Amino acid sequence: MGVLVPEALTAADRLEQAGVGTDVVCVTSPGLLFQAIRSRQGGDGRPVWILDQVITG
């Protein structure tokens, strides 16, 4: 997953304790995510299903 995941999870726990709701998302394909965002903005027909997964998780 990556070397920063434990730090991100610790930070999320600390934020939760402070009353700030958090989610941690591990993006394994930033290129696919970026292409989907661009496609949704410009309507070039590329798949955007990944954005629905991020939003509704």
mmCIF file of the C-alpha atoms, coordinates in Angstrom:
data_MODEL
# 
_entry.id   MODEL 
# 
loop_
_atom_site.group_PDB 
_atom_site.id 
_atom_site.type_symbol 
_atom_site.label_atom_id 
_atom_site.label_alt_id 
_atom_site.label_comp_id 
_atom_site.label_asym_id 
_atom_site.label_entity_id 
_atom_site.label_seq_id 
_atom_site.pdbx_PDB_ins_code 
_atom_site.Cartn_x 
_atom_site.Cartn_y 
_atom_site.Cartn_z 
_atom_site.occupancy 
_atom_site.B_iso_or_equiv 
_atom_site.pdbx_formal_charge 
_atom_site.auth_seq_id 
_atom_site.auth_comp_id 
_atom_site.auth_asym_id 
_atom_site.auth_atom_id 
_atom_site.pdbx_PDB_model_num 
ATOM 1  C CA . MET A 1 1  ? 0.000   0.000  0.000   1.00 0.00 ? 1  MET A CA 1 
ATOM 2  C CA . GLY A 1 2  ? 2.775   2.409  0.724   1.00 0.00 ? 2  GLY A CA 1 
ATOM 3  C CA . VAL A 1 3  ? 5.013   3.647  3.465   1.00 0.00 ? 3  VAL A CA 1 
ATOM 4  C CA . LEU A 1 4  ? 2.796   6.612  4.328   1.00 0.00 ? 4  LEU A CA 1 
ATOM 5  C CA . VAL A 1 5  ? -0.376  4.615  5.001   1.00 0.00 ? 5  VAL A CA 1 
ATOM 6  C CA . PRO A 1 6  ? 0.353   4.047  8.715   1.00 0.00 ? 6  PRO A CA 1 
ATOM 7  C CA . GLU A 1 7  ? 0.942   7.780  9.177   1.00 0.00 ? 7  GLU A CA 1 
ATOM 8  C CA . ALA A 1 8  ? -2.261  8.598  7.309   1.00 0.00 ? 8  ALA A CA 1 
ATOM 9  C CA . LEU A 1 9  ? -4.236  6.172  9.486   1.00 0.00 ? 9  LEU A CA 1 
ATOM 10 C CA . THR A 1 10 ? -2.723  7.633  12.652  1.00 0.00 ? 10 THR A CA 1 
ATOM 11 C CA . ALA A 1 11 ? -3.599  11.138 11.487  1.00 0.00 ? 11 ALA A CA 1 
ATOM 12 C CA . ALA A 1 12 ? -7.153  10.016 10.698  1.00 0.00 ? 12 ALA A CA 1 
ATOM 13 C CA . ASP A 1 13 ? -7.496  8.549  14.193  1.00 0.00 ? 13 ASP A CA 1 
ATOM 14 C CA . ARG A 1 14 ? -6.279  11.793 15.751  1.00 0.00 ? 14 ARG A CA 1 
ATOM 15 C CA . LEU A 1 15 ? -8.700  13.821 13.670  1.00 0.00 ? 15 LEU A CA 1 
ATOM 16 C CA . GLU A 1 16 ? -11.568 11.504 14.646  1.00 0.00 ? 16 GLU A CA 1 
ATOM 17 C CA . GLN A 1 17 ? -10.651 11.990 18.327  1.00 0.00 ? 17 GLN A CA 1 
ATOM 18 C CA . ALA A 1 18 ? -10.825 15.742 17.742  1.00 0.00 ? 18 ALA A CA 1 
ATOM 19 C CA . GLY A 1 19 ? -14.310 15.390 16.278  1.00 0.00 ? 19 GLY A CA 1 
ATOM 20 C CA . VAL A 1 20 ? -13.341 15.656 12.632  1.00 0.00 ? 20 VAL A CA 1 
ATOM 21 C CA . GLY A 1 21 ? -14.721 12.824 10.501  1.00 0.00 ? 21 GLY A CA 1 
ATOM 22 C CA . THR A 1 22 ? -12.160 11.371 8.127   1.00 0.00 ? 22 THR A CA 1 
ATOM 23 C CA . ASP A 1 23 ? -11.685 8.731  5.483   1.00 0.00 ? 23 ASP A CA 1 
ATOM 24 C CA . VAL A 1 24 ? -8.386  7.408  4.179   1.00 0.00 ? 24 VAL A CA 1 
ATOM 25 C CA . VAL A 1 25 ? -8.287  6.429  0.530   1.00 0.00 ? 25 VAL A CA 1 
ATOM 26 C CA . CYS A 1 26 ? -5.446  4.426  -0.951  1.00 0.00 ? 26 CYS A CA 1 
ATOM 27 C CA . VAL A 1 27 ? -5.287  5.258  -4.652  1.00 0.00 ? 27 VAL A CA 1 
ATOM 28 C CA . THR A 1 28 ? -3.537  2.468  -6.527  1.00 0.00 ? 28 THR A CA 1 
ATOM 29 C CA . SER A 1 29 ? -4.103  3.923  -9.981  1.00 0.00 ? 29 SER A CA 1 
ATOM 30 C CA . PRO A 1 30 ? -3.835  7.709  -9.950  1.00 0.00 ? 30 PRO A CA 1 
ATOM 31 C CA . GLY A 1 31 ? -3.670  7.730  -13.748 1.00 0.00 ? 31 GLY A CA 1 
ATOM 32 C CA . LEU A 1 32 ? -7.050  6.016  -14.049 1.00 0.00 ? 32 LEU A CA 1 
ATOM 33 C CA . LEU A 1 33 ? -8.528  8.403  -11.509 1.00 0.00 ? 33 LEU A CA 1 
ATOM 34 C CA . PHE A 1 34 ? -7.107  11.430 -13.329 1.00 0.00 ? 34 PHE A CA 1 
ATOM 35 C CA . GLN A 1 35 ? -8.398  10.199 -16.709 1.00 0.00 ? 35 GLN A CA 1 
ATOM 36 C CA . ALA A 1 36 ? -11.866 9.674  -15.258 1.00 0.00 ? 36 ALA A CA 1 
ATOM 37 C CA . ILE A 1 37 ? -11.928 13.181 -13.819 1.00 0.00 ? 37 ILE A CA 1 
ATOM 38 C CA . ARG A 1 38 ? -10.845 14.649 -17.153 1.00 0.00 ? 38 ARG A CA 1 
ATOM 39 C CA . SER A 1 39 ? -13.413 12.536 -18.987 1.00 0.00 ? 39 SER A CA 1 
ATOM 40 C CA . ARG A 1 40 ? -16.238 13.673 -16.722 1.00 0.00 ? 40 ARG A CA 1 
ATOM 41 C CA . GLN A 1 41 ? -15.206 17.290 -17.277 1.00 0.00 ? 41 GLN A CA 1 
ATOM 42 C CA . GLY A 1 42 ? -14.874 17.019 -21.035 1.00 0.00 ? 42 GLY A CA 1 
ATOM 43 C CA . GLY A 1 43 ? -17.127 14.103 -21.907 1.00 0.00 ? 43 GLY A CA 1 
ATOM 44 C CA . ASP A 1 44 ? -14.588 12.263 -24.062 1.00 0.00 ? 44 ASP A CA 1 
ATOM 45 C CA . GLY A 1 45 ? -16.297 8.926  -23.429 1.00 0.00 ? 45 GLY A CA 1 
ATOM 46 C CA . ARG A 1 46 ? -13.677 7.281  -21.246 1.00 0.00 ? 46 ARG A CA 1 
ATOM 47 C CA . PRO A 1 47 ? -14.982 5.234  -18.309 1.00 0.00 ? 47 PRO A CA 1 
ATOM 48 C CA . VAL A 1 48 ? -15.800 7.210  -15.168 1.00 0.00 ? 48 VAL A CA 1 
ATOM 49 C CA . TRP A 1 49 ? -16.978 4.338  -12.939 1.00 0.00 ? 49 TRP A CA 1 
ATOM 50 C CA . ILE A 1 50 ? -14.014 4.811  -10.642 1.00 0.00 ? 50 ILE A CA 1 
ATOM 51 C CA . LEU A 1 51 ? -15.337 8.217  -9.589  1.00 0.00 ? 51 LEU A CA 1 
ATOM 52 C CA . ASP A 1 52 ? -18.621 6.644  -8.537  1.00 0.00 ? 52 ASP A CA 1 
ATOM 53 C CA . GLN A 1 53 ? -16.656 4.167  -6.399  1.00 0.00 ? 53 GLN A CA 1 
ATOM 54 C CA . VAL A 1 54 ? -14.775 6.972  -4.703  1.00 0.00 ? 54 VAL A CA 1 
ATOM 55 C CA . ILE A 1 55 ? -17.940 8.946  -3.975  1.00 0.00 ? 55 ILE A CA 1 
ATOM 56 C CA . THR A 1 56 ? -20.163 6.082  -2.819  1.00 0.00 ? 56 THR A CA 1 
ATOM 57 C CA . GLY A 1 57 ? -17.385 3.753  -1.624  1.00 0.00 ? 57 GLY A CA 1 
# 
